[in-house]
Amino acid sequence: MGTTARIALRINPNVDADTHRYITTGLNENKFGIYEEDIEGILERLPELSNIELIGIHFHIGSQVESLEPFERLCNKANDLNDYIEEKGFKLTVINVGGGFGINYENPNDKAIPDFEKFFALFEANIELKSHQNLHFELGRSIVGQSGSLITKVLYTKEGRTRNFAIVDAGMTELIRPALYQATHNIDVLTSEGQPRVYDVVGPICESSDTFRKEIELPEVQRGDILAIRSCGAYGEVMKSQYNLRPNIASVFSDDLT
């Protein structure tokens, strides 16, 4: 088509994000990115590709990273690769360090906003940009994760042999994180102030993994009570499905903070 594409190389930095193994993306064992030992061959090939212009390098070490130390290790790796590629004669204008900065799922009311000041200060202190370069971030979850809740109704309760179950009308089709990688979301009961009771909060889908929380203490609930599953702003709607012929649920938006 006579077009030149500006690209960045997604590089696997082999940095452990210290997070769940299903959301770690920057280790040698992960499927993502170009491995360091392959970079030299790619750089040798690029001059032959007139339709490709290399302008940057890109990293993403994982998701829900709560410690800053992995990001410091990422900075060190990015600095080394930045120097190496520019010494090969390529001018990089974009250094993209991805995202992954975590949010507080257990206490979304009191800790709704991550400590961005410390996060950006770490990069300011450790990343070594050249005069012609810009630093890019992809901070999705940390910005919008606390902005959404999944509102669901209790269909019925069940006393099992060893556990009490609160079966709700939402399921893994509306929020797949707990089923996919054992994620923990806080749950608020909006319509009951009963005595505390311990429940497994589960969905109605015919999968044992269709479980939101196990052994969580909540005010005693009954059929019709309304629950709010918190911190769904990042992965709720965008990952929903119609598995088991489930209908698409409606989304409601509001700027009212009260």
Secondary structure, DSSP 8 states (H G I E B T S, - for coil): ----EEEEEEB-------S-GGGB-SSTTSSSSB-HHHHHHHHHHGGG-TTEEEEEEE---BSSB--SHHHHHHHHHHHHHHHHHHHTT----EEE----B---SS-TTTT-S--HHHHHHHHHHH----TT-EEE----HHHHGGG--EEEEEEEEEE-SS-EEEEES--TTT--HHHHH-----EEESS----EEEEEEE-SSS-TT-EEEEEEEEE---TT-EEEE---TTTTGGG---GGG-------------
